[in-house]
Amino acid sequence: MSTRVVSLYDNDSVVKHSKTTWSFAWGLVAPKDINPNCDSKYLSASTHKTNLGFILLSAVTLGIVVPQTVEWECAPEDPDIEEL
């Protein structure tokens, strides 16, 4: 299962960054924030994924451990506007 969020700055970037986050104790211990390290300081897309292994781990632990993978793409930098 995956959810993709696309912003106004959608691009055809081939550079995808990803990180697996872990939530514990039914969400009481939330995952830490992710610093995307984008040069433009904007995201163009974010995808949150889970797989069969993550779902089984969550089911076996009755929701105590819930992992998911977050992928993101950085928006392109705005070109400088030249004055005439």
Secondary structure as GFF3:
##gff-version 3
##sequence-region A 1 84
A	DSSP	beta_strand	2	6	.	.	.	ID=ss1
A	DSSP	beta_strand	17	24	.	.	.	ID=ss2
A	DSSP	three_ten_helix	25	27	.	.	.	ID=ss3
A	DSSP	beta_strand	43	49	.	.	.	ID=ss4
A	DSSP	alpha_helix	52	60	.	.	.	ID=ss5
A	DSSP	beta_strand	65	74	.	.	.	ID=ss6
###
